[in-house]
Amino acid sequence: MQAAMDITAKYCHKEMEAYGSCVASNPSTWQQTCHELKIKVAECTSSHPVIQKIRQGCSKEFVEFERCLRENQDKPTSCTPHVARFLGCAETVDISGVATNPVPQPL
C-alpha cells in the first residue's frame, strides 16, 4: 500500500493536496464541498497501473469502505475497520511486474 500511496503522491500531488486542504477546511460539509476535487484525485489515480491492480484485487473491500463513508458522512472515523480491511488486502496484492514508473506516452 505504501507503494500506491507513494505513486499517488508522486503523480497526483497537486490533486491530493487540494482535496486534503478542502476536507480539512470543511469538516462538516466536505462530502459536498470537495466532491469535484475528489473526482479529480480519482481520475488521476485511476490511470496508474499499480493503483488499478490494487483496486481490482481489493474491489470488495474498497466498495464496502466507500459504502461506509456514504452512510456515515458525519462520522467518517466509524469506517476505520473498513479502512483496515482494505489496507490489509492491498498489502497482499502482487504488484511485481506492474510498471511503477510508466514511461510517458508521446502525444
C-alpha positions as CSV (number, residue, x, y, z in Angstrom):
1,M,0.0,0.0,0.0
2,Q,2.9,2.3,0.7
3,A,3.9,2.0,-3.0
4,A,0.4,3.0,-4.1
5,M,0.5,6.0,-1.7
6,D,3.9,7.0,-3.0
7,I,2.7,6.7,-6.6
8,T,-0.4,8.8,-5.7
9,A,1.7,11.4,-4.1
10,K,4.2,11.4,-7.0
11,Y,1.7,11.5,-9.9
12,C,-1.3,13.3,-8.2
13,H,0.4,15.6,-5.6
14,K,-1.5,18.7,-6.8
15,E,-4.9,17.0,-6.7
16,M,-4.2,15.3,-3.4
17,E,-3.1,18.5,-1.8
18,A,-6.1,20.5,-3.0
19,Y,-8.5,17.7,-1.8
20,G,-6.8,17.4,1.6
21,S,-7.0,21.1,2.1
22,C,-10.6,21.2,1.2
23,V,-11.6,18.4,3.5
24,A,-9.6,20.0,6.4
25,S,-11.3,23.4,5.8
26,N,-14.8,21.9,5.6
27,P,-15.2,19.3,8.4
28,S,-19.0,19.1,8.3
29,T,-19.6,19.6,4.6
30,W,-16.5,18.1,2.9
31,Q,-18.5,15.4,1.1
32,Q,-20.4,18.0,-0.9
33,T,-18.0,20.9,-0.9
34,C,-15.0,18.8,-2.0
35,H,-16.7,16.4,-4.4
36,E,-15.2,17.9,-7.6
37,L,-11.7,17.7,-6.1
38,K,-12.3,14.1,-5.0
39,I,-13.3,13.3,-8.7
40,K,-10.0,14.9,-9.9
41,V,-8.0,12.7,-7.5
42,A,-9.9,9.6,-8.6
43,E,-9.3,10.4,-12.3
44,C,-5.6,11.0,-11.6
45,T,-5.1,7.8,-9.6
46,S,-7.3,5.6,-11.8
47,S,-4.9,5.8,-14.7
48,H,-1.9,4.3,-12.8
49,P,-1.3,0.5,-13.2
50,V,-0.3,-0.2,-9.6
51,I,-3.4,1.5,-8.2
52,Q,-5.6,-0.2,-10.8
53,K,-4.2,-3.6,-9.8
54,I,-4.9,-2.9,-6.1
55,R,-8.4,-1.7,-6.8
56,Q,-9.1,-4.7,-8.9
57,G,-7.7,-7.2,-6.3
58,C,-9.4,-5.5,-3.4
59,S,-12.6,-4.3,-5.0
60,K,-14.9,-5.9,-2.4
61,E,-13.1,-4.2,0.5
62,F,-12.9,-0.9,-1.4
63,V,-16.7,-0.9,-2.2
64,E,-17.5,-1.7,1.4
65,F,-15.3,1.2,2.6
66,E,-16.9,3.6,0.2
67,R,-20.4,2.5,1.2
68,C,-19.5,3.1,4.9
69,L,-18.3,6.6,4.1
70,R,-21.6,7.4,2.2
71,E,-23.6,6.0,5.1
72,N,-21.6,7.8,7.8
73,Q,-20.8,11.1,6.2
74,D,-21.0,12.9,9.5
75,K,-18.7,10.4,11.3
76,P,-16.2,9.0,8.8
77,T,-14.0,7.7,11.7
78,S,-16.6,4.9,12.2
79,C,-15.2,3.4,9.0
80,T,-11.8,2.7,10.5
81,P,-12.4,-1.1,10.4
82,H,-13.2,-0.9,6.7
83,V,-10.0,1.0,6.0
84,A,-8.0,-1.6,7.9
85,R,-9.6,-4.4,5.9
86,F,-8.9,-2.6,2.6
87,L,-5.3,-1.8,3.6
88,G,-4.7,-5.4,4.7
89,C,-5.9,-6.6,1.3
90,A,-3.8,-4.0,-0.5
91,E,-0.7,-5.3,1.2
92,T,-1.4,-8.8,-0.3
93,V,-1.7,-7.7,-3.9
94,D,1.2,-8.8,-6.0
95,I,2.4,-5.7,-7.9
96,S,5.6,-7.3,-9.2
97,G,5.7,-6.9,-12.9
98,V,3.5,-3.9,-12.9
99,A,5.1,-0.7,-14.1
100,T,5.5,1.5,-11.1
101,N,7.1,4.3,-13.1
102,P,5.4,4.3,-16.5
103,V,7.1,5.9,-19.5
104,P,5.2,8.9,-20.6
105,Q,3.5,8.3,-24.0
106,P,4.1,10.8,-26.8
107,L,1.1,13.0,-27.6
